Amino acid sequence: MTRTTPARPASVEAVFPELAPYRGRTTRLHPRPGRPGMQDSHVGGPMMWPECEPWPVCHELHRRETEGYAPDEIRSARAAGAWPPSRPWPGTGAPGEDGPVPFVGLAQLFRRDIPGLALGPDGADLAQLFRCPFPHGPYLERRYCLRWRQAGEAGRTGRFLAAPPEVPLLRWEHELPEPCVLHPEEVDTYPWAEDDTLPAPLIACIDAWDDVQAAEHGPDALSYQSDLSIPPGWRVGGFPSWASTGPLAVDCVSCATPMRLLLTAGGGETDARSHSWVPREDRDPSLRGKASIRGGASVGDPTRLRFGRDRDLHVFTCPADPGHPPRWVLA
């Protein structure tokens, strides 16, 4: 089934004509639980990974843990609509002290499915995203890995890894992604309005409009950031949202070029502030507003992943040289 974003509840450029030059495009991925294949774009599905190639691992030390959840028990509990049992951590050492920890495959994206996906080094058109399953250090930092491939060459490899290695226990249930099929959809998007993301007079105009909406409509008021600018959830390209941190300068560590947003990994499409973005196919046409949203967890929390409390993971790459190291920003 396709997913179709409803028209914005107010025409963005009719309200703010000055925004027309800043209009961009983003591809909403609309992940929904399913059974993606190894050669599909997906979140949480099987990676197209050559059998002869080592699976990515994290070599750093990790936080000491006391209990966790077994991946197979997480899968069984989800299928039964239950919560998995926690298990005591085996041994007394921190995970990773006895060897490297295998990364968890989060997503793979083919440019053939998502034309807005930027190309990688040497024209690579398949991006694969991984995360270490354990936090690092006192601030619970995460480690990510981005691998690029030529889809055509990878498809000719012939033999792929059927069962990637995984740790015996995960610290949290939400470390294991739910396999999701994607429903890519391109939509118009506009920059986050704060600090210097747009000209100061335009931001002032947007803030004033938001104030009028709040005064006239109270808790049901529209706002530029939530309803008109950037959709929630997983998306490729477009503009980053800065709800948690405020706008940040993200420059390449190799050449200082301002980086571009490759991918945003987020939660569902039903957060309280942005419910107007929920696709038409996930609504009851006889109802209005938040009451019309249907689909439960498959819409509200389809991938089961978390990227910090109420935060999105933004993956940035260098437009001058896609081979330069990517940067990861939680915002």
C-alpha positions in Angstrom: 0.0 0.0 0.0 1.2 3.5 -0.8 1.3 6.3 1.8 0.0 9.8 1.0 0.8 12.8 3.1 -2.3 15.0 3.5 -2.2 18.6 2.1 -0.8 21.0 4.7 -3.5 22.5 6.9 -2.4 25.9 5.6 -0.7 26.7 2.3 2.9 27.4 3.3 3.8 29.8 0.5 0.4 31.5 0.6 1.1 32.4 4.2 4.8 33.0 3.8 5.6 33.9 0.1 9.2 34.6 1.1 9.7 30.9 1.7 9.3 29.9 -2.0 13.1 30.2 -2.7 13.8 27.9 0.3 11.5 25.1 -0.7 13.1 21.7 -0.7 12.2 18.1 -1.2 12.4 15.2 1.2 11.5 11.5 0.8 9.4 10.2 3.6 10.1 6.5 4.0 6.9 5.5 5.9 8.3 2.3 7.5 5.6 -0.2 8.4 6.1 -3.7 9.9 6.4 -6.4 7.3 8.7 -8.9 5.7 11.3 -7.1 3.6 13.8 -9.2 1.6 17.5 -9.0 1.4 17.4 -7.0 -1.9 14.7 -4.5 -0.7 15.1 -1.1 0.9 14.0 -1.5 4.5 14.4 -0.7 8.1 15.4 -3.7 10.3 15.3 -6.3 7.5 18.1 -8.6 6.2 21.1 -6.8 4.9 22.5 -7.7 1.4 25.9 -8.5 2.9 28.4 -10.7 1.0 29.1 -14.0 2.9 32.9 -13.5 2.4 32.9 -10.0 3.9 33.4 -9.5 7.7 30.3 -8.1 9.5 31.0 -4.7 11.0 31.9 -4.8 14.7 32.6 -2.3 17.5 36.0 -2.7 19.1 35.5 -0.2 22.0 34.8 -1.0 25.6 31.2 -0.6 26.7 29.2 0.2 29.8 28.8 -2.5 32.4 25.3 -3.9 32.4 23.4 -6.1 34.9 20.5 -7.4 32.8 19.1 -7.4 29.2 16.9 -9.0 26.6 17.6 -11.9 24.3 17.0 -11.0 20.6 15.0 -14.1 19.9 12.9 -13.6 22.9 12.2 -10.0 21.8 11.0 -11.3 18.5 8.8 -13.9 20.0 7.3 -11.5 22.5 6.5 -9.0 19.8 4.8 -11.6 17.7 2.7 -12.5 20.7 1.9 -8.9 21.6 3.8 -9.4 24.9 6.9 -8.0 26.6 10.0 -10.1 26.7 11.5 -11.3 30.0 14.7 -9.7 31.2 17.8 -11.9 31.8 20.7 -11.4 34.2 23.9 -10.4 32.3 26.2 -13.4 31.9 29.4 -13.0 33.8 30.6 -9.9 35.6 32.4 -8.1 32.8 31.1 -5.4 30.6 29.9 -6.4 27.1 32.8 -6.2 24.7 35.5 -6.9 27.2 36.0 -10.4 25.7 36.0 -9.3 22.1 34.4 -7.1 19.5 30.6 -6.5 19.6 28.7 -7.0 16.3 26.8 -4.0 15.1 23.0 -4.2 14.6 21.8 -3.5 11.0 19.3 -0.7 11.1 18.4 0.1 7.5 19.4 -0.3 3.9 18.4 2.0 1.2 18.7 1.6 -2.6 18.7 4.7 -4.8 16.5 2.8 -7.3 13.7 3.0 -4.7 14.6 6.4 -3.3 15.7 8.7 -6.1 16.4 11.5 -3.6 19.1 9.4 -1.9 22.5 11.1 -2.5 25.2 9.0 -4.1 28.1 7.6 -2.0 31.8 7.3 -2.9 32.4 6.4 -6.6 28.7 6.6 -7.3 27.6 4.0 -4.8 23.8 3.7 -4.8 23.2 1.4 -1.8 23.5 2.8 1.8 23.6 0.5 4.8 23.3 1.9 8.3 24.4 0.1 11.5 24.5 0.9 15.2 26.5 -0.6 18.1 23.9 -2.2 20.4 25.5 -0.8 23.6 26.1 2.8 24.8 29.5 4.2 25.5 30.8 6.2 28.4 29.0 8.2 31.1 27.0 10.1 28.5 25.6 6.9 26.9 27.0 7.9 23.5 26.3 5.7 20.5 28.5 4.4 17.7 27.1 4.2 14.1 28.5 2.8 10.9 27.5 3.7 7.3 28.6 1.4 4.5 28.2 2.2 0.8 27.9 -0.3 -2.1 27.3 -0.4 -5.8 24.0 -2.2 -5.8 24.6 -3.9 -9.2 28.0 -5.3 -8.2 26.8 -6.4 -4.8 23.8 -8.2 -6.4 26.3 -10.2 -8.5 28.2 -11.5 -5.5 25.9 -14.5 -5.4 26.3 -15.7 -1.8 25.0 -13.5 1.1 25.2 -13.8 4.8 22.0 -15.5 5.9 22.3 -14.9 9.7 24.5 -12.0 10.8 26.2 -12.3 14.2 24.3 -10.8 17.2 25.0 -10.3 20.9 23.3 -12.8 23.3 21.6 -9.9 25.2 20.6 -6.4 24.4 20.3 -3.8 27.2 17.0 -2.5 26.0 14.2 -4.0 24.0 14.2 -1.0 21.6 17.7 -1.8 20.4 16.3 -4.4 18.1 14.6 -3.0 15.0 11.3 -4.4 13.8 11.6 -5.5 10.2 9.7 -2.8 8.1 8.9 -2.4 4.5 9.1 1.2 3.1 6.6 3.3 1.2 8.8 6.2 -0.2 6.9 9.4 -0.9 8.4 12.8 -1.9 7.0 15.9 -0.3 7.8 19.6 -0.1 9.7 20.7 3.0 11.0 24.0 4.4 13.8 24.9 6.7 13.6 24.9 10.5 13.0 28.5 11.6 15.5 29.4 14.3 18.7 31.4 14.7 20.2 31.8 11.2 18.4 29.0 9.3 16.4 31.7 7.6 16.6 35.5 7.4 15.8 37.1 10.7 12.8 39.1 9.4 11.2 35.9 8.0 11.7 34.1 11.2 10.1 37.0 13.1 7.2 36.8 10.7 6.8 33.0 11.3 7.0 33.5 15.1 4.3 36.2 15.0 2.1 33.9 12.9 2.6 31.1 15.4 1.6 33.5 18.3 -1.6 34.5 16.5 -2.5 30.8 15.9 -1.9 29.9 19.6 -4.0 32.9 20.8 -6.9 32.1 18.5 -6.9 28.3 18.6 -5.2 27.2 21.9 -4.0 23.6 22.1 -5.3 22.9 18.6 -3.3 25.7 17.0 -1.1 25.1 13.9 2.6 25.9 14.1 5.2 26.3 11.4 7.7 23.9 12.9 5.1 21.1 13.6 2.7 21.4 10.7 4.3 23.3 7.8 8.0 22.8 7.6 9.5 19.3 8.3 7.6 16.0 8.6 8.4 13.6 11.4 9.7 10.0 11.1 12.2 8.4 8.7 13.1 10.5 5.7 15.9 11.0 3.1 17.3 14.4 2.2 15.5 17.7 3.0 16.2 19.8 6.1 17.2 18.7 9.6 14.8 19.4 12.5 16.5 20.9 15.5 13.8 20.6 18.2 16.1 19.3 20.9 19.3 21.1 20.3 18.6 24.2 18.3 20.4 24.6 14.9 24.0 23.3 14.7 26.7 23.9 12.2 27.7 20.5 10.8 30.9 20.7 8.8 33.1 18.0 7.4 35.9 17.0 9.7 38.2 16.4 6.7 37.6 19.5 4.5 35.4 21.8 6.6 32.7 21.8 3.8 29.1 22.3 5.2 27.6 18.8 5.1 24.2 17.8 3.7 21.6 15.7 5.3 21.6 12.2 3.9 19.0 10.5 6.2 16.9 11.2 9.3 16.0 8.2 11.4 13.1 9.0 13.8 10.2 7.4 15.5 6.6 7.1 14.2 4.4 9.6 12.5 1.9 10.3 15.3 3.7 12.5 17.8 1.4 15.0 19.5 2.9 18.0 17.8 3.0 16.7 14.2 -0.1 14.6 13.8 -1.2 16.5 10.7 1.5 14.6 8.8 0.0 11.2 9.4 -0.8 9.7 5.9 -4.3 9.5 4.7 -4.2 5.7 4.5 -3.6 5.6 8.3 -6.7 7.7 9.1 -10.4 7.1 9.5 -12.0 9.4 6.9 -15.2 9.7 9.1 -13.2 11.4 11.9 -11.0 14.5 12.1 -7.7 15.5 13.7 -5.8 13.2 16.1 -9.0 11.1 16.6 -8.8 10.0 13.0 -5.4 8.2 13.3 -5.6 4.5 13.2 -3.1 1.7 13.0 -1.8 1.7 16.6 1.8 0.8 17.1 2.4 0.0 13.4 2.0 3.8 12.8 3.0 5.2 16.2 6.1 3.0 16.7 6.7 0.9 13.6 10.5 0.3 13.8 10.6 0.0 17.7 13.9 1.9 17.6 14.9 4.8 19.9 17.5 7.5 19.2 17.6 9.2 22.5 14.6 10.7 24.3 12.3 12.5 21.8 15.2 12.9 19.4 16.0 12.1 15.8 19.3 10.7 14.4 20.5 12.9 11.5 23.2 11.4 9.2 25.2 13.9 7.3 27.7 13.3 4.5 30.1 15.6 2.7 28.9 16.9 -0.7 32.5 17.7 -1.8 33.7 14.1 -1.2 31.1 11.4 -0.1 34.1 9.3 0.9 34.8 11.6 3.8 33.6 10.4 7.2 29.9 10.9 7.9 28.7 12.7 11.0 25.9 11.7 13.3 23.8 14.3 15.2 21.0 13.6 17.7 18.6 16.5 17.6 
